[in-house]
């Protein structure tokens, strides 16, 4: 089973390279997410079963990775919290619950809704996309079957054709792996465009534990070319603000001067660094 799934990452990357329409759809989705967030909107994932769990996972990883608010990237999984760790039978069939859940979220036209469904027919996801269209929100569908109803409801369709599952009907396998990769790619590309990444480094990562705290110091040292001791000192002086600390290190200025540069650039790190 693992042998059959292992080449999946390579095939997805190859598909984006070889199929212009797929690469274009992905780029359009990222553009829509970036535009929405810059205009005060949100990225909202909607899924059921394995698809919903992939959505919850990606949304949960954005705050610690990119330093964003938990409200910025959210996920709705049919059946709610109980469906994250266990099966809630029949939850994916409720169209009314999808509309109710999105009304609770107060979905607006500034948001982007990404519906995730391997089959392309999940009622909960289809109803969510329909509701989003009525609200004027941008709709994106992530599926492995482009010839299904979800293709008609989404403005942007990302269809990763992974072939038959090793275990027939179990979309938690290849389809689920593909979905996780697509969501990771969407959120990472969007957050990089929004300035939460410097080069290939997590410049807004939160110090959630000792391991990550040590990683932050290494990131600053690598980005600035300075010693770990210098990075640690700058981070303390900057009040543990990585952007301010990096400006201090690269431009050899005080914490006060670095804060002023970051503020003047409205948080744009490259602009603050004059790059």
C-alpha positions in Angstrom: 0.0 0.0 0.0 2.8 2.5 0.9 4.6 1.6 -2.3 1.6 2.6 -4.3 1.2 5.9 -2.5 4.8 6.9 -2.3 5.1 8.4 -5.9 2.1 10.6 -5.3 4.0 13.8 -4.4 6.1 13.4 -7.5 3.1 12.9 -9.7 1.2 15.9 -8.3 4.2 18.1 -8.9 4.6 16.7 -12.4 1.0 17.2 -13.1 1.2 20.9 -12.2 4.2 21.3 -14.5 2.9 19.3 -17.4 -0.8 20.5 -17.4 -1.1 24.2 -17.9 -4.7 24.2 -17.0 -4.0 22.7 -13.6 -1.1 25.1 -12.8 -3.4 28.0 -13.9 -6.2 26.9 -11.6 -3.8 26.6 -8.7 -2.4 30.1 -9.4 -5.9 31.6 -9.7 -6.9 30.0 -6.4 -3.8 31.5 -4.6 -4.5 34.9 -6.2 -8.0 34.8 -5.0 -7.0 33.8 -1.4 -4.3 36.6 -1.3 -6.8 39.2 -2.6 -9.4 38.1 -0.1 -7.1 38.3 2.9 -5.7 41.7 1.9 -9.3 43.0 1.7 -10.2 41.7 5.1 -11.6 38.4 4.1 -10.9 34.8 5.2 -10.0 31.5 3.8 -12.6 28.9 4.8 -12.2 25.2 4.0 -15.3 22.9 4.0 -15.1 19.1 3.9 -16.5 15.9 5.2 -14.9 12.8 6.6 -11.3 12.5 5.5 -11.5 15.6 3.4 -12.8 17.6 6.4 -10.0 16.3 8.6 -7.4 17.4 6.0 -9.1 20.8 6.1 -9.0 21.1 9.9 -5.4 20.0 9.9 -4.2 22.7 7.4 -6.2 25.4 9.1 -4.9 24.5 12.5 -1.3 24.6 11.3 -1.5 28.2 9.9 -1.3 30.2 13.2 1.9 28.4 14.6 3.6 28.3 11.2 2.8 31.8 9.8 1.8 33.7 12.9 -1.7 34.4 11.7 -4.9 34.7 13.6 -6.9 31.5 14.0 -9.8 33.5 12.4 -7.9 34.0 9.2 -7.9 30.4 8.0 -10.8 28.3 9.2 -12.3 24.8 8.5 -15.7 23.4 8.7 -16.0 19.6 8.9 -19.4 18.0 8.5 -20.4 16.8 12.0 -18.3 19.4 13.8 -15.6 18.6 16.4 -16.7 15.0 17.0 -16.1 14.2 13.3 -12.4 15.2 13.6 -11.5 12.2 15.8 -14.3 9.8 14.9 -16.9 9.0 12.3 -20.3 10.9 12.5 -22.4 8.8 10.1 -24.7 10.8 7.9 -23.1 14.2 8.6 -21.9 14.6 5.0 -25.5 14.2 3.7 -26.9 17.3 5.5 -27.2 20.3 3.2 -29.1 22.2 5.9 -26.2 21.8 8.3 -23.8 23.3 5.7 -25.9 26.4 5.3 -26.3 26.7 9.1 -22.6 26.3 9.7 -21.7 29.0 7.2 -24.3 31.4 8.6 -22.6 30.9 12.0 -19.3 31.8 10.3 -21.0 34.9 8.8 -19.6 34.2 5.3 -19.3 37.3 3.2 -18.4 38.2 -0.4 -14.9 39.1 0.8 -14.2 35.4 1.8 -12.9 32.5 -0.3 -14.5 29.1 0.3 -12.6 26.0 -0.7 -14.8 22.9 -0.9 -13.0 19.6 -0.6 -14.6 16.4 -1.9 -12.9 13.5 -3.4 -16.1 12.2 -5.0 -17.2 15.6 -6.1 -20.7 14.8 -4.9 -20.7 15.3 -1.1 -24.0 17.1 -0.3 -22.5 19.0 2.7 -19.8 20.4 0.5 -22.1 21.1 -2.5 -24.5 23.0 -0.3 -21.7 25.0 1.2 -20.5 26.0 -2.3 -24.0 27.0 -3.3 -24.4 29.1 -0.2 -21.0 30.8 -0.9 -22.0 31.6 -4.5 -25.2 33.2 -3.2 -23.2 35.3 -0.8 -20.8 36.4 -3.6 -17.8 34.6 -2.1 -15.1 33.2 -4.4 -15.5 29.4 -4.6 -12.8 26.8 -5.1 -13.2 23.1 -5.4 -10.5 20.5 -4.7 -11.5 17.0 -6.0 -10.0 14.0 -7.8 -13.0 13.7 -10.1 -13.5 16.7 -12.4 -16.7 15.3 -14.1 -18.9 15.7 -11.1 -21.4 18.4 -9.8 -18.7 20.2 -7.8 -17.1 21.3 -11.0 -20.3 23.2 -11.9 -20.5 25.0 -8.6 -16.9 26.2 -8.2 -15.4 29.2 -9.9 -12.0 27.6 -9.7 -11.6 23.8 -10.0 -8.4 22.0 -8.8 -8.7 18.3 -9.9 -5.9 16.0 -8.9 -6.4 12.8 -10.8 -4.6 10.2 -8.7 -6.1 7.0 -10.3 -7.8 4.1 -8.5 -7.4 3.7 -4.8 -5.3 0.8 -3.6 -8.2 0.0 -1.3 -11.3 0.6 -3.4 -13.6 3.3 -2.1 -11.2 4.4 0.7 -10.5 8.0 -0.3 -8.5 8.6 2.9 -5.5 7.0 1.0 -4.4 8.5 -2.3 -7.2 11.1 -2.6 -6.7 12.2 1.0 -2.9 12.5 0.5 -3.5 14.6 -2.6 -5.9 16.8 -0.8 -3.5 17.5 2.0 -0.8 18.4 -0.4 -3.1 20.8 -2.3 -4.2 22.5 0.8 -0.6 22.8 2.1 0.3 24.3 -1.3 -2.5 26.8 -1.3 -2.0 28.1 2.3 1.8 28.1 2.0 1.8 29.9 -1.4 -0.7 32.5 -0.1 1.1 33.1 3.1 4.4 33.6 1.3 2.7 36.1 -1.0 1.3 37.9 2.1 4.8 38.3 3.5 4.7 35.6 6.3 7.8 34.0 4.7 11.2 35.3 4.1 13.1 33.4 1.4 12.2 29.9 2.5 12.1 30.7 6.2 9.2 31.0 8.6 9.7 34.6 9.7 6.5 34.7 11.8 6.6 31.3 13.4 5.4 31.3 17.0 7.6 30.1 19.9 5.2 27.4 21.1 7.8 25.2 22.7 11.5 24.9 23.4 12.2 23.2 20.0 10.5 26.0 18.1 12.1 28.7 20.2 15.5 27.2 19.3 14.5 27.0 15.6 13.6 30.7 15.7 17.1 31.7 16.7 18.5 29.4 13.9 16.2 31.0 11.4 17.4 34.5 12.3 21.0 33.4 12.2 20.6 31.8 8.8 18.6 34.8 7.4 21.1 37.4 8.6 24.4 35.4 8.3 25.1 36.3 12.0 26.1 34.0 14.9 23.5 32.3 17.0 24.5 34.4 20.0 23.9 37.6 18.0 20.5 36.3 16.8 19.5 35.4 20.4 20.5 38.9 21.7 18.7 40.7 18.9 15.5 38.6 19.5 15.5 39.6 23.1 16.1 43.3 22.3 13.2 43.1 19.7 10.8 41.8 22.3 10.8 38.4 20.4 9.5 40.1 17.2 11.3 38.2 14.5 10.8 40.8 11.8 12.3 43.6 14.0 15.1 41.3 15.1 16.0 40.5 11.5 16.1 44.2 10.5 18.4 44.8 13.5 20.7 42.0 12.4 20.8 42.8 8.7 21.0 46.6 8.9 23.0 46.7 12.1 20.5 49.2 13.8 18.9 49.4 17.2 15.6 47.8 18.2 14.0 51.2 18.2 15.2 52.0 14.7 14.2 48.6 13.4 10.7 48.9 14.8 10.4 52.3 13.0 11.5 50.8 9.7 9.0 47.9 10.0 6.2 50.2 11.0 7.0 52.6 8.1 6.9 49.6 5.7 3.6 48.5 7.2 5.1 45.2 8.1 6.6 44.5 4.7 9.9 42.9 5.7 11.6 43.3 2.3 10.7 46.9 2.1 11.9 47.5 5.7 15.2 45.9 4.7 15.4 47.9 1.4 15.4 44.7 -0.7 
